[in-house]
Amino acid sequence: IAEVASTLNENLLVHSMLAKATSDDERLNETKIDNYDFVNGAPAVGASLDLQVAPEMFKQIYGRRKQKKNLHSYFTEITLPNIVVPNRRYFTTNDPVMTPQLLDYFFNEQTQVFANLDDRKKVLLRSIYDTPAYAGVLPAVDAETQHHHHMRQHQRYALKCPGMISVSDAHEPQLQAFEVLEVSKYGFQAASQVDLPLNVWCDVTVQLGRSEKSFMKAMALRESVNGVKGWYAFKLAEPDLAWRKLVNALRSGETHADLENATAFTAVAA
């Protein structure tokens, strides 16, 4: 569990379970589905599991049980050959799968989800899928509504990649490690185990993937992003080509395969 949570950069697992089952997970609410197709029509409820505390919780509950019923051993000690972490070009933590055709099929043809969205959610959806390929399947939004519900200018994308920042002190620059967790066209969010200076331009190096690396100047604007101590919001002086190529591939690509061919987006990034 810990390895998967770390690889995917996820803290919470949301899942369904039999309504009558006892569980150590936290139920999302008391509303249940009386006939859930995925479990052969049995009643089910939603639940969540904190992946950061799950290993220790499972150890306390199941650690002394026989191997057949020891969930702690199953989730933390046993290596399953069919669970393989993808070998990605970039250190992304999730793969885009929703092509325009799939969005249209699930949310326009099979259901009326898009038609029933409020105006803010329609604008948000268009800010996420903001390429021409998606325009025809997304719910229409007029200019006045678009202006009223202002969204952030640049979309953020989840990654998990190592970086180094050169911090000047009284004697000589010191290299400090940090971990980039989100990127956008002109900035990123990162976690650091040491305090970093604010409002000072520094040289940063970010390992974007197996052989992709960015060298730029960046400034930490604020700490405790999203209320988490050690999380910093950075802005870039000027994104380099490797950074622009990645962000444009994330923005314009429809599936994970597009990221493997990110060079095709070099012209867009230039």
Disulfide bonds with the S-S distance in Angstrom:
none
